[in-house]
Amino acid sequence: MIKKTLLTISLLTTLVFANGAEEIKIIDKPINFGQERIDMTKAYIKDHYGYDVENIEIEPRIIVLHWTADMSFKKSFDRLEPQKLFSDRKDIVKASALNVSSHFMVKRDGTIYRLMPENWMARHVIGLNYSSIGVENIGGKSNNKEDLTPAQVKANIALVRYLKKKYNTITHLIGHHEYREMEGSDLWLELDKGYRTEKSDPGDQFMSDVRNEVLDLNLSAAVN
């Protein structure tokens, strides 16, 4: 169980890049990822991707940036914390009762929290979960306002650099609203042709601001 894998107290990970220009601090704040959620994740992988797996480890290839559409960190965390979906998620519950999740959550002041192991599969983006790391940003009020902060831009830049340094398998950086442009790529796995949602997060400006500062990493955007 993840609550035994990650300490329930907050731990601080600090990484300073070789040039001394970037620093990242990550606080571990685990969501509930017990055996039930692990088993539901395995079932999701089998039903949607066609793989019968022994564990839920992934090889990260994509970083997907999101917003929460809620301005409260506590409410946003509480949405991801349970193992099963809330009853109001009628848009995706038919696909699975597995709750949505994300590897990271970034507060409006730029504080970064790690919610689960980076190499475990989270349910955060249709078709790409099996190869992606998800980053939720607090904001996007009512799911239609591009209101993410400069501190969040800076934090996401540092987080992208940290993840690329740690996982040299990462080749793509996309926004959630761009995910359908990945259909047809070798990373797209969704078997249910009717399972799609429309997304607007985290917005073109946010993606542009982050991408412009990580050009040297040569990360691809959506492929189509």
Residue frames as qw, qx, qy, qz and C-alpha x, y, z in Angstrom:
[[0.000, 0.886, 0.463, 0.000, 0.00, 0.00, 0.00],
 [0.385, 0.646, -0.037, 0.658, 1.24, 3.44, -0.84],
 [0.407, -0.837, 0.073, -0.359, 0.62, 4.71, 2.69],
 [0.846, -0.445, 0.205, 0.210, 3.31, 2.28, 3.79],
 [0.744, 0.347, 0.162, 0.547, 5.52, 3.07, 0.80],
 [0.189, 0.585, -0.047, 0.788, 5.50, 6.84, 1.39],
 [0.251, -0.230, -0.631, 0.697, 5.71, 8.30, 4.88],
 [0.063, -0.783, -0.599, -0.159, 2.51, 10.04, 5.91],
 [0.281, -0.788, -0.074, 0.543, 4.46, 12.94, 7.36],
 [0.478, 0.877, -0.031, -0.028, 5.68, 15.58, 4.93],
 [0.743, -0.261, 0.288, 0.545, 9.14, 14.99, 3.55],
 [0.223, 0.905, -0.109, -0.346, 11.13, 17.50, 1.55],
 [0.804, 0.152, 0.346, 0.459, 13.05, 16.66, -1.59],
 [0.052, 0.913, -0.124, -0.385, 15.43, 19.36, -2.77],
 [0.787, 0.210, 0.356, 0.457, 17.27, 19.26, -6.07],
 [0.003, 0.856, -0.170, -0.489, 19.66, 21.92, -7.29],
 [0.829, 0.540, 0.093, 0.109, 20.62, 21.70, -10.95],
 [0.797, -0.048, 0.046, 0.600, 24.27, 21.64, -11.93],
 [0.318, 0.519, 0.107, 0.786, 24.28, 25.23, -13.18],
 [0.222, -0.267, -0.539, 0.767, 22.81, 26.40, -9.87],
 [0.175, -0.091, -0.215, -0.956, 20.08, 28.29, -11.72],
 [0.654, -0.287, -0.414, -0.564, 17.16, 26.03, -10.81],
 [0.046, -0.153, 0.850, -0.501, 16.00, 24.65, -7.50],
 [0.615, -0.279, -0.485, -0.555, 13.04, 22.45, -6.74],
 [0.189, -0.165, 0.780, -0.573, 11.46, 21.50, -3.44],
 [0.587, -0.164, -0.626, -0.486, 8.90, 18.69, -3.37],
 [0.397, -0.246, 0.626, -0.625, 6.74, 17.81, -0.37],
 [0.276, -0.092, -0.935, -0.203, 5.36, 14.27, -0.18],
 [0.468, 0.041, 0.403, -0.785, 1.63, 14.25, 0.64],
 [0.020, 0.004, -0.954, -0.300, 0.31, 10.80, -0.35],
 [0.669, -0.054, -0.130, -0.730, -3.24, 10.19, -1.50],
 [0.721, -0.142, 0.618, -0.278, -4.89, 6.91, -0.53],
 [0.608, 0.465, -0.551, -0.333, -3.47, 4.38, -2.99],
 [0.577, -0.303, 0.713, -0.258, -4.17, 1.09, -1.25],
 [0.306, -0.053, 0.920, 0.240, -4.66, -2.39, -2.64],
 [0.441, 0.624, 0.608, -0.214, -8.19, -1.62, -3.84],
 [0.283, 0.865, -0.108, -0.401, -6.95, 1.25, -5.97],
 [0.142, -0.490, 0.785, 0.352, -4.03, -0.80, -7.25],
 [0.405, 0.208, 0.888, 0.064, -6.42, -3.60, -8.26],
 [0.412, 0.780, 0.383, -0.274, -8.78, -1.15, -9.97],
 [0.099, 0.789, -0.411, -0.447, -5.80, 0.36, -11.82],
 [0.267, -0.208, 0.898, 0.282, -4.78, -3.09, -13.08],
 [0.424, 0.506, 0.747, -0.075, -8.36, -3.67, -14.25],
 [0.272, 0.865, 0.045, -0.420, -8.38, -0.27, -15.97],
 [0.066, -0.591, 0.674, 0.439, -5.15, -1.13, -17.78],
 [0.329, 0.076, 0.925, 0.173, -6.62, -4.43, -18.97],
 [0.366, 0.667, 0.621, -0.187, -9.99, -2.99, -20.02],
 [0.249, 0.920, 0.049, -0.297, -8.72, 0.17, -21.73],
 [0.075, 0.774, -0.569, -0.267, -5.22, -0.75, -22.90],
 [0.913, 0.240, -0.268, -0.193, -5.42, -4.51, -23.34],
 [0.367, 0.479, -0.717, 0.350, -2.54, -5.33, -20.99],
 [0.836, -0.477, -0.251, -0.101, -2.73, -7.91, -18.21],
 [0.275, 0.673, -0.470, 0.501, -0.12, -6.54, -15.79],
 [0.684, -0.259, -0.593, 0.336, 1.44, -7.75, -12.54],
 [0.327, -0.504, -0.313, 0.736, 2.02, -4.21, -11.22],
 [0.243, 0.901, 0.359, -0.015, 1.08, -0.64, -12.12],
 [0.406, -0.569, 0.259, 0.667, 4.55, 0.69, -12.84],
 [0.581, 0.791, 0.192, -0.002, 4.97, 2.77, -15.98],
 [0.601, -0.047, 0.201, 0.772, 7.85, 4.02, -18.09],
 [0.094, 0.817, 0.243, -0.515, 7.27, 7.81, -18.20],
 [0.500, 0.268, 0.484, 0.666, 7.25, 9.23, -21.72],
 [0.010, -0.658, -0.348, -0.668, 4.96, 12.24, -21.36],
 [0.127, -0.266, -0.520, 0.802, 4.41, 15.04, -18.84],
 [0.094, -0.621, -0.606, -0.488, 0.80, 16.28, -18.84],
 [0.078, -0.029, -0.370, 0.925, 0.00, 19.62, -17.18],
 [0.211, -0.608, -0.735, -0.215, -3.50, 20.27, -15.77],
 [0.160, -0.310, 0.316, -0.882, -5.53, 22.68, -13.71],
 [0.003, 0.182, 0.917, -0.355, -7.96, 21.60, -10.99],
 [0.210, -0.510, -0.506, -0.663, -10.82, 24.01, -11.86],
 [0.564, -0.744, -0.357, 0.000, -11.05, 24.65, -8.11],
 [0.163, 0.804, -0.277, 0.500, -9.24, 27.40, -6.23],
 [0.640, -0.628, 0.339, -0.286, -8.88, 25.42, -2.99],
 [0.263, 0.467, -0.842, 0.051, -5.88, 23.15, -2.43],
 [0.360, -0.099, 0.819, -0.436, -7.73, 21.20, 0.26],
 [0.742, 0.358, 0.284, -0.491, -10.81, 20.60, -1.87],
 [0.616, 0.589, -0.465, -0.240, -8.66, 19.62, -4.84],
 [0.077, 0.388, -0.899, 0.189, -6.58, 17.21, -2.77],
 [0.507, 0.038, 0.694, -0.510, -9.71, 15.76, -1.16],
 [0.763, 0.431, -0.062, -0.477, -11.11, 14.99, -4.62],
 [0.590, 0.496, -0.635, -0.048, -8.10, 12.82, -5.46],
 [0.218, -0.471, 0.756, -0.399, -7.58, 11.26, -2.04],
 [0.790, -0.006, 0.481, -0.380, -10.29, 8.51, -2.06],
 [0.361, -0.181, 0.850, 0.339, -9.76, 5.33, -4.01],
 [0.298, 0.491, 0.788, 0.221, -13.11, 5.45, -5.83],
 [0.070, 0.348, 0.318, 0.879, -14.70, 8.18, -7.94],
 [0.221, 0.240, 0.449, -0.832, -17.15, 10.64, -6.44],
 [0.402, 0.476, 0.778, -0.086, -20.76, 10.11, -7.51],
 [0.296, 0.824, 0.119, -0.468, -20.82, 13.36, -9.51],
 [0.074, -0.521, 0.659, 0.538, -18.28, 12.11, -12.08],
 [0.749, 0.375, 0.486, -0.250, -20.95, 10.76, -14.41],
 [0.479, 0.774, -0.297, -0.287, -18.83, 11.78, -17.40],
 [0.344, 0.554, -0.758, 0.003, -16.23, 9.07, -16.76],
 [0.557, -0.298, 0.667, -0.396, -17.67, 6.61, -14.23],
 [0.918, 0.275, 0.076, -0.275, -18.90, 4.24, -16.96],
 [0.587, 0.609, -0.521, 0.114, -15.26, 3.71, -17.94],
 [0.611, -0.005, -0.672, 0.417, -14.25, 2.76, -14.38],
 [0.505, -0.820, -0.249, -0.102, -15.01, 3.50, -10.72],
 [0.708, -0.103, -0.137, 0.685, -11.28, 4.10, -10.22],
 [0.110, -0.925, -0.172, 0.320, -10.80, 7.61, -8.86],
 [0.508, 0.784, -0.100, 0.341, -8.85, 10.17, -10.80],
 [0.708, -0.581, 0.045, 0.400, -5.36, 10.92, -9.54],
 [0.424, 0.858, -0.186, 0.225, -2.21, 12.85, -10.31],
 [0.794, 0.019, -0.331, 0.509, 1.43, 12.47, -9.43],
 [0.330, -0.069, -0.239, 0.911, 1.89, 16.11, -8.41],
 [0.057, -0.866, -0.480, -0.126, -0.19, 19.08, -7.28],
 [0.411, 0.143, -0.090, 0.896, 1.08, 22.66, -7.36],
 [0.122, -0.750, -0.500, 0.417, -0.40, 25.34, -5.08],
 [0.298, 0.907, 0.216, 0.202, -0.92, 28.88, -6.31],
 [0.266, -0.909, 0.300, 0.109, 2.19, 30.02, -4.41],
 [0.514, 0.631, -0.579, -0.055, 4.26, 27.46, -6.34],
 [0.452, -0.405, 0.755, -0.250, 4.58, 24.84, -3.59],
 [0.615, 0.242, -0.660, -0.356, 4.89, 21.38, -5.16],
 [0.663, -0.256, 0.594, -0.378, 3.36, 18.29, -3.58],
 [0.329, 0.219, -0.873, -0.284, 3.99, 14.71, -4.71],
 [0.723, -0.148, 0.175, -0.652, 0.81, 12.65, -4.25],
 [0.968, 0.024, 0.235, -0.090, 1.97, 9.21, -5.39],
 [0.618, -0.317, 0.523, 0.493, 5.04, 7.45, -6.82],
 [0.241, 0.636, -0.305, -0.667, 6.10, 8.99, -10.11],
 [0.209, 0.275, -0.850, -0.399, 6.35, 5.62, -11.84],
 [0.252, 0.319, 0.884, -0.231, 2.89, 4.34, -10.85],
 [0.018, 0.378, 0.616, 0.691, -0.01, 4.83, -13.24],
 [0.150, 0.357, 0.444, -0.808, -2.42, 7.62, -12.35],
 [0.259, 0.604, 0.714, 0.243, -5.82, 8.15, -13.96],
 [0.098, -0.654, -0.122, 0.740, -5.54, 11.70, -15.24],
 [0.291, 0.544, -0.358, -0.701, -5.67, 11.70, -19.06],
 [0.872, 0.281, 0.323, -0.235, -7.62, 9.45, -21.42],
 [0.830, 0.551, -0.066, 0.055, -5.45, 7.33, -23.69],
 [0.444, 0.678, -0.419, 0.409, -2.11, 8.34, -22.23],
 [0.649, -0.687, 0.203, -0.256, -2.14, 7.27, -18.57],
 [0.976, -0.117, 0.078, 0.165, 0.15, 4.32, -19.18],
 [0.715, 0.238, 0.000, 0.658, 3.07, 6.51, -20.24],
 [0.081, 0.710, 0.051, 0.698, 2.48, 9.85, -18.54],
 [0.359, -0.281, -0.548, 0.701, 3.13, 11.81, -15.36],
 [0.080, -0.781, -0.473, -0.399, 0.34, 14.19, -14.37],
 [0.290, -0.086, -0.335, 0.892, 0.78, 17.61, -12.74],
 [0.120, -0.790, -0.580, -0.160, -2.30, 19.35, -11.33],
 [0.223, 0.152, -0.168, 0.948, -2.20, 23.11, -10.74],
 [0.031, -0.604, -0.665, 0.439, -4.64, 24.76, -8.34],
 [0.115, 0.449, -0.082, -0.882, -6.75, 27.15, -10.42],
 [0.106, -0.129, -0.765, -0.622, -8.70, 27.43, -13.63],
 [0.286, 0.196, 0.566, -0.748, -11.73, 28.79, -11.80],
 [0.676, 0.399, 0.335, -0.520, -14.97, 27.17, -13.01],
 [0.699, 0.066, 0.635, 0.324, -12.88, 25.36, -15.62],
 [0.489, 0.727, 0.375, 0.303, -12.89, 28.33, -18.00],
 [0.049, -0.992, 0.105, -0.039, -10.53, 30.97, -16.64],
 [0.783, 0.293, -0.262, 0.482, -6.81, 31.00, -17.40],
 [0.315, -0.885, 0.104, -0.328, -5.72, 32.23, -13.99],
 [0.899, -0.203, -0.151, 0.358, -2.67, 30.15, -13.08],
 [0.272, -0.945, 0.083, 0.163, 0.03, 32.21, -11.38],
 [0.397, 0.776, -0.475, 0.120, 3.61, 33.18, -12.26],
 [0.389, -0.520, 0.720, -0.244, 4.72, 31.13, -9.25],
 [0.855, 0.123, 0.476, -0.166, 3.01, 28.08, -10.76],
 [0.687, 0.704, -0.181, -0.001, 4.69, 28.70, -14.10],
 [0.067, 0.734, -0.645, 0.202, 8.07, 28.78, -12.36],
 [0.617, -0.288, 0.681, -0.269, 7.27, 25.64, -10.34],
 [0.887, 0.352, 0.260, -0.144, 6.14, 23.72, -13.42],
 [0.502, 0.766, -0.397, 0.062, 9.30, 24.69, -15.27],
 [0.172, -0.591, 0.746, -0.255, 11.41, 23.37, -12.40],
 [0.761, -0.043, 0.578, -0.290, 9.30, 20.22, -12.14],
 [0.829, 0.547, -0.027, -0.107, 9.59, 19.48, -15.87],
 [0.316, 0.730, -0.584, 0.163, 13.36, 19.85, -15.61],
 [0.450, -0.413, 0.722, -0.326, 13.48, 17.60, -12.54],
 [0.859, 0.164, 0.416, -0.251, 11.40, 14.89, -14.22],
 [0.730, 0.651, -0.208, -0.025, 13.34, 14.99, -17.49],
 [0.071, 0.688, -0.688, 0.221, 16.61, 14.75, -15.57],
 [0.558, -0.251, 0.717, -0.334, 15.30, 11.78, -13.57],
 [0.732, 0.292, 0.613, -0.051, 13.61, 9.98, -16.48],
 [0.053, -0.451, 0.518, 0.725, 15.48, 10.27, -19.76],
 [0.233, 0.313, 0.886, 0.252, 12.63, 8.31, -21.37],
 [0.189, 0.757, 0.435, -0.449, 10.42, 11.43, -21.29],
 [0.383, 0.134, 0.526, 0.748, 9.96, 12.81, -24.81],
 [0.064, -0.599, -0.518, -0.607, 6.74, 14.87, -24.68],
 [0.060, -0.281, -0.484, 0.826, 5.26, 17.81, -22.75],
 [0.130, -0.431, -0.615, -0.647, 1.58, 18.52, -23.34],
 [0.334, -0.086, 0.356, -0.868, -1.38, 20.28, -21.78],
 [0.384, 0.233, 0.853, -0.267, -4.46, 18.28, -20.90],
 [0.515, 0.645, 0.199, -0.529, -6.42, 20.21, -23.53],
 [0.337, 0.623, -0.584, -0.396, -4.02, 18.88, -26.16],
 [0.519, -0.239, 0.817, -0.079, -4.38, 15.19, -25.32],
 [0.771, 0.432, 0.429, -0.187, -6.57, 14.25, -28.28],
 [0.423, 0.810, -0.360, -0.187, -3.86, 15.44, -30.64],
 [0.222, -0.500, 0.837, 0.002, -1.91, 12.38, -29.48],
 [0.829, 0.217, 0.446, -0.257, -4.44, 9.97, -31.00],
 [0.799, 0.594, -0.090, 0.004, -2.75, 7.89, -33.64],
 [0.109, 0.749, -0.625, 0.189, 0.66, 8.10, -32.00],
 [0.658, 0.090, -0.740, 0.105, 2.45, 5.04, -30.67],
 [0.056, 0.110, -0.668, 0.734, 1.76, 6.32, -27.12],
 [0.581, -0.077, 0.040, -0.809, -2.04, 6.31, -27.49],
 [0.054, 0.081, -0.992, 0.074, -3.66, 3.18, -26.04],
 [0.487, 0.142, 0.456, -0.731, -7.40, 3.78, -25.47],
 [0.115, 0.107, 0.946, 0.285, -9.47, 0.85, -26.80],
 [0.164, 0.668, 0.683, -0.244, -12.89, 2.47, -26.23],
 [0.285, 0.295, 0.378, 0.830, -13.48, 4.75, -29.23],
 [0.224, -0.753, -0.440, -0.435, -16.39, 6.41, -27.46],
 [0.603, -0.666, -0.263, 0.352, -14.47, 7.36, -24.34],
 [0.413, 0.319, 0.028, 0.852, -13.37, 10.96, -24.82],
 [0.196, -0.823, -0.416, 0.334, -13.88, 14.24, -22.93],
 [0.342, 0.777, 0.075, 0.522, -13.37, 17.88, -23.90],
 [0.622, -0.533, -0.214, 0.532, -10.70, 19.70, -21.87],
 [0.225, 0.926, 0.042, 0.300, -9.53, 23.32, -21.68],
 [0.517, -0.818, 0.243, 0.062, -6.79, 23.03, -19.06],
 [0.366, -0.617, -0.319, 0.619, -4.28, 24.40, -18.41],
 [0.250, 0.921, 0.141, -0.262, -4.62, 26.81, -21.33],
 [0.742, 0.554, 0.032, 0.375, -2.44, 27.82, -24.27],
 [0.051, 0.892, -0.263, 0.363, -0.75, 30.72, -22.49],
 [0.684, -0.594, 0.409, -0.105, 0.37, 28.58, -19.55],
 [0.926, 0.104, 0.282, 0.228, 1.75, 25.92, -21.88],
 [0.529, 0.750, -0.045, 0.394, 3.57, 28.55, -23.91],
 [0.237, -0.870, 0.327, -0.284, 5.09, 30.12, -20.79],
 [0.801, -0.402, 0.443, 0.024, 6.38, 26.76, -19.57],
 [0.874, 0.338, 0.239, 0.252, 7.56, 25.51, -22.97],
 [0.351, 0.884, -0.133, 0.280, 9.50, 28.66, -23.72],
 [0.297, -0.791, 0.491, -0.213, 11.68, 28.05, -20.66],
 [0.731, -0.261, 0.630, 0.023, 12.43, 24.37, -21.37],
 [0.690, 0.656, -0.169, -0.252, 13.23, 24.54, -25.07],
 [0.117, 0.653, -0.748, 0.009, 16.68, 23.12, -24.41],
 [0.558, -0.143, 0.780, -0.245, 15.09, 19.84, -23.27],
 [0.267, 0.209, -0.720, -0.606, 13.73, 19.22, -26.80],
 [0.314, 0.244, 0.853, -0.338, 10.40, 17.92, -25.57],
 [0.054, -0.229, -0.692, -0.682, 7.78, 17.37, -28.25],
 [0.462, 0.087, 0.268, -0.841, 4.28, 18.78, -28.10],
 [0.746, 0.274, 0.531, -0.294, 1.26, 16.85, -29.37],
 [0.435, -0.185, 0.714, 0.517, 2.03, 15.01, -32.59],
 [0.352, 0.521, 0.718, 0.297, -0.97, 15.61, -34.87]]
